[in-house]
Amino acid sequence: MVAKKPRTIADLRNSNYKTIPVKQEMRKNLIEHIQKGEGHFPGILGFDNSVFPHLENAILSGQDVIFLGERGQAKSRLIRALVNLLDDELPAIAGCEINDDPFSPICKRCRDLIDAEGDEAEIEWLSRDRRYGEKLATPDITIADLLGEVDPIKVAEGRYLSDELTIHYGLVPRHNRGIFCINELPDLAERIQVGLLNIMEERDVQIRGYRIRLPLDVFVVASANPEDYTNRGRIITPLKDRYGAQIRTHYPTNTEIEIEIMEQERTRFDEDIPVKVPQYMKEIVAEITRLARRSPDVNQRSGVSVRASIADYESLLANALRRAIRLKEKTVVPRVSDLPFVLPALTGKLEFETVEEGREEQIVERLIQGAVLAVFNNYFSLGELEPIVARFKAGFSVEVSDMTPSADYGKLVRGTEGLAAAAEKLGGKGSAPLVASAAELILEGLHLNKRLNKDKVAGAYQYRG
């Protein structure tokens, strides 16, 4: 039989429940997770040996945290995952705006309630999701938004300005006994940053010139882009000093993690047509992003988000699906000829260095070609493909496009010595769409290695010797 949850302070006291500060609560739960070998940041990949140890140390130390990293490095997701370290439920005085501890209320409304009702005052149980809040820092944020303001309606009802009950609490007090995040902290006006100083250290607030002692219990976490943080220096030094740990995030360190993130995060739909993506096509998409992160034509200070890989992957699959629907093919398999259709997605994700008008697409096309070449060279040496090159040198040519039926590649593969074996090495066997995808990579790889010529002909591409 499941025991009934306490409903009054008396019930809670009789249950021997003990309240603890939020940082101690997170520390306790983290220790339990580590002891059980459980993951506490689900869905976040590539940080196991870098970010996670530093974050665990900060939590074990009871330190507030700033995550420092370029866009698309899972900073916000990591912050939201901290909710997993809170208890499933937490008791608070019912109806309290700032989640008061039933055994130690800090707001006047709850103190008056306890004076009137004593231990018979009702409590409510807060789920962990209700104990997390975040605010995107923008220049128009006011102290009232974060800390609070005198409520003119309450004054009109007859209360004095000096009465604590006239206060309408801001976001930070409303997440008392929980986690509060400020995203892009450097964008917060400096005069507003000053208002956070007491919250971070002395744990009190001052509203409209008079002091309200509110010993808030909040785990304060923030995110910042290093370009803002270091170059423009817009986090005031006293506030920066109050954060215990500055943890640097990063992009995936290898292609395997980038691909895993792409697969995990891409938008999925219930479809009748099965989708098969060859491993080399995933590698090409991941390599495009990795090359962009090293390109002198792309602004590296703003970074190249993992969202670029995800959006490219989605666009690639979308064009392959469009082809399968129009040609009534039974399997969706992306090809090299689908890669030009990632341009709209990728161009919008990159911030280019100063370039001539219209050169952005050329830069992206070079990134795509570089990725195809790198992946192709990982699978083949040119020597093993010489019979294919010889066939084209003898006068053979072929036209392909993103709308060429997969069955048309079968004749090409069967009639070209060495092409069937090369396609099979890439997994192109049995299924016509898989054969077509493998054949296109081989042809494009030979072209990029300057072994075949390629001409654009009326929306298609012709490969020749």
N, C-alpha and C positions, 0 to 999 in steps of 0.2 A: 504494500500500500504506500503510495507516494505521500510524504508528509506535506501538510499545507504550509505555504510560505507565510512568514510573519506579516501581519497587516497593521500592527501598531508598534510604537516604540517599545511598549512593554513586552509584546511577543518577541521582538527582535532581541531585547535584552535577555529574556528567558532562554532564547535559543543559543546563548553564548557566542553570538556573532560579534566579531571584532572588526572595526573599520581600520584601514591602513591608508597612508598616502598613495596617490596614484603611481608615483615613481617606484615605491616599494612593491606595489601590486604588480607592475610590469616586470620588475626584477624577479619577483617570486615566480611568476608564470614563465618567464624566460628560462630560469633555472630548471623548472620542471620539464620544459620542452627539450632542453639540452640533455637532461638526464635520460629522457625517454627516446632520444634520437629522432625527435619529430622536427619537421620543417615548420618554421613559423612565419615565413614570407612566401606563401604559395604563388606560383605563376610568375615569379621574378627570376630570370635566368642570367647566368654569367657573373654573379657577384659573390659566389661561394667563398673564394679565396682572397677577396679584395674588400668589398664594401661591408659584407655581413659581419666579419670579425670586428671591424671598427665600430659598427653600430651596436653589436652585442656588448662590447666593452663600455660604450657610452651609457647603455641602459643599466648595465651592472654597476656603473659608477654613479647613476642618478643624475646624469648630465643632460641639459637641453641641447638640441642638435640643429646644425645647419647642414643641409645637403647642397653641395656645390657641384654644378655640372652643366654641360651644354644641353640644348633642347633635345628631347627624345631619349633621355637616359633613364627613364622610369623613376624619376625623383618623386613625382606625385603618387605613383602607384606604391612605391616603397613606403612613403609616409602613411598612406591609407592602410597598408598592411600592418602597421603598428597596432591597429585596433585588435588584432588577433592576440595581443599580449594583455588585453584587459580581461577581467572576469566576465563570465557570461551575463551576469546581472549584478546590479549594485543597488542597495537600499538608499532612498533619499526621502526627505519629508515631502509628503504629497502636496503638489501644487506649487512647490518652490521653484522660482525662476532660475536659481543658481545651484540646484541639485544639492541642497544642504545635507550635511552629515546628520543623521538623526540623533547622534550622541553629542554633537558639538556644532550646533547651528551658528552661522555667522551673520545672516541677514536679519534685520529688525523684524520683518514679518514673521519669520520662523521663531525668533526668540520670544516674541509676544505670544505666538501660538503655544509654545511649550509652557510659558507662564500660565496660560489659561487652561490648557488641557492636560499638561504633564505628560506622563507616559502613555496616555490614551490617544495622543495625536497619531493620525494615520500616516503610513509610509507607502511609497510606491517603489516598484523595482524597475530600474533603468537597464535596458539592453545595451550591450557594448556599442552598437551603432549610434545610439542616442548620445553617447559620450564623446563623439568625435565631431569636430567642426573645422572648416577651413575657409580662408578668405584670400582671394587673389588681390595682391597689393596693386592699387591704382592711385594716381595722384589725387583723385577726388575723395579718398577715404578720410573721414574725420575721426577725432578722438571719440566723439559720441558713438560712431559705428563700432569701435573696438572696446571702449570702456563703459560708456553710458552717458546719459544726459538727464537733466531735469525734465520730467514729463509735464508739459503745460496743462494737460487735462486734469492731472492729479492736483496741481496747484489751484486750478479753477474750482475744483471740488471742495476747497477750503483748507488744504494742508499748507504749512509754511515751507518756504524754500529750503530752510535748514533741516527740514524733516527728512530723514533717510528714506521714508516711504514714498517720497516724490520721485525717486530715481527710477528711470527706465534703463535696465542694465544692457550693456553692449555685448558683443560676441564673446569676448574673453571670459567675463564673469559667468556667462550662460553655459560655458563649458568647464566650469569648476568641477574638480574631481574627474577630469577627462583629458583629452588630447586636443590641442588647438594648433592649427597649421597656418602660416602665412606664406603663400606662394609668391615667388619673385619679390622677396623682401627689399632689394635695392630700389624698387619702384615706389616704395612707400616714402612719402615726403618726410624730410628730416625732422620737422617739428612734430610729426606724428610718431616717428621712431622714439623721440624723447619720452613720449607718453608710455612707452612699453618698459622703460627702465625699472620702475618700481614693481611692475608685474613680474619681471624676470628675477629680481633679487629680493627686494623687501616684501614683495607679495601684498601690496596694498594699492589702492587707487585714490586719486583726487579728482573730484568732479565739481565744476563751477566754483572753484576757489575755496571749497571747504573739504576737509579730509574725511573720507569714510574708511574706516579700518576694515578691510576685507582680506583676511589672510587666505587668498585663493590657493587652491591646490591644483595646478595645471602643468601638464607636460607640454612645453612650448617648442614647436619644431618649425623650421623654415626652409625654403628652397631659394636658391639664387643661381644666376648664370655667371660664370667667372668673368665674362666680359664686363658685365655691370659691376660686379663685386670688386674687381681689381683695377680695371682701367678708369672707370668713372668714380670709384670709391664712394658710393652713395650709402653705404651702411655706416652709420656714425660709430666712432670707435668705442664709446661706452657700451653701446648695445652689442656690438660684436664681442666685446670682452665678457659679456654676461652669458653668452652661449658656451657651454662646456666643451663641445666637440664640433669640429668642422670636418665633414666627411666628403671626400671627392668621389663622385660617380664617374662612369666611363661607358663607352660604347662596347659592344661585343668584341672580345679579343680574337675570335676566330670565326671562320665561315660557318662551322657547325652550329655554334650558338645563334648566329644571325638567322640561319635557316630554321632552327627550332622556334625562335621567336616569330618568324614569318608564319609558320604553320599554326602556331598557337593563337596568334592575334588576327589572322585574316578573317574577314566576314564570311560566314557560311550560310548557305541556304539549303532547304530541303529540295533536292532535285532528283529527277528520274535518270538523268544522264550521268553515268559514273565519270569521275575525274581521276586521271592518272598523270602524275607529274614526274617525268624522269629526273633523277638526281642531278644531272648536269644542268638542267634548266633552273633548278633551285639555286645551284651554285653560281650560275651566271647572274641571277637577280641579286644575290648577296654580294657578288664581286663588284657589280656596278656601284653599289653604295660604298663599298670599301675603297674603290678607286676614287670616288667623289671626295672621300674624307682625306685624300692625299693630293687632290688636284690643286695646282696653283690658281686655276681659274675659279675655284669655289672658295667662298669666304669661310675659312676654317675657324674663325673666332666664334661664329654663330653656330657652327657644327652642322653635321648632316644627320638628321634624326633617324632612328630606327623606323619611324613611321614612313620614311621614304621607301625602305625595303618592303614594308607591308603593302603600301599603296601600289608599288610597282608589281608586286606579286599578284595582287587582286586584278590589276589591269591586264596583266598577261593572261590570267585564267579567263577573264571576261572575253577577250578576243578569241581565245580558243573555243569557248562556249558558243560564241556567235557563229563561228565557222561550223561547228558541229551541228547547230540547229539548222543553218541554211543548207548544208550539204547532207543533212539527215544521217550524220554519222553517229554511231552508238557509243563512242567513247570520246571524252574531251582530253586531248593531249596537246599542250602548248609546244610551239616550235620557235626556231630562231626568227622566222618571218613575223612572229607576233611581237617581237621586242620593240619595233618602232612605236607600238601603241602604248608603251609606258611613258612616252615623252610628256603628255599632259600631266600625269601624276608626278613625275620626277622633277619637271621644270618648276612646278609650284612649291616643291620642298627644298629647293636649293637657293641660296643667296649668292649670287655671282659677284666676283670682283669686277672692277670697272672694265667693261668690255664694250665693243662696238654694238650698236643696235642690231638685233637679229642674229647675233652670234651665239645666243644661249642654246639654240637647238643644235648647232654644230658641236658645241662643247659636250652636250648630252650624248649625241651620236658617237663621238669619240670615246666617251666612257663606256657605251654599250659595246662598241667594237673591241675595246681593250679587255672588257670582261669576257667576251666570247673567245678572244684569242687566248687569254690566260687559262680558261677552263679547257679549251680544246687541247692546248699543249700539255695539260696535266694528264690527258687521256691517251694521247698519241705522240709518236715520233714521226717525222715526215717520211722517213725511210720506209716504214711499213705501209705507207699509202701511195707509194710510187706507181703501182699498177693502175690506180684510179687516175692519177695525173696523166699517165701515158695514154689512157683512153681518150681524155679530153684533148691532148696534144695531137691526136690522130684526126681531129676535126669534129669530135662529138661536142654537143652543147645541150643545155637543158634550161627550161624556164620554170621558175617556181614563184609562188606568191602565198600570202596568208590564206587565200581562198582556193588554192589548188587542192582537189580531192586527195585524200590520203592514198586511195587505191592507185593513183597515177604514179606514185613513187615506187610501187612494186616492180614495174617494168624497168625503171631506171636502175634499181638495185640489182635485179637479176641480170641485166645486160651490161653491167660494169664490173669487170674483174676486181675483186678485193673489197668492193663496197658492201657486199652482204656480210662478210666477216667483220668488217669495221663497224657496221651498224649493230651487229650482234654483240660486239664488245660493249656497246652503250646500252644494251638491253632491248635493242630494236629487233625483235624476232616474234613472229606469229601474228601480232596485232598490227594492222596496216597503219593506224595513227602513230604507233610507237616507231615503226620503221620509217615513216615520213619524217618524224622529229629527229631521229638519229641521222638520217641522210642529209637533212638541212644543216645540222651542226658540222658534219664532215665537209660539205661543200663550202660553207662559210669559213671554216677554219683553214681550209686550203687556200681560199682567196685571201684571207688576212695574212697568211704566211707567204703571199705572193707566188703561189703555185698555180692559181687559176685566176682568170679575168672575170669581172662581174660588171654587167651593164644593166641599167634600168630601162625597161621596155614596157611602156603603157601600163604602169601599175604593177608590173611583175619584174623579176630579176632573172637575167640570163647569165649562166655560168658557162665559160668556154675556155679553151686552151690558149 
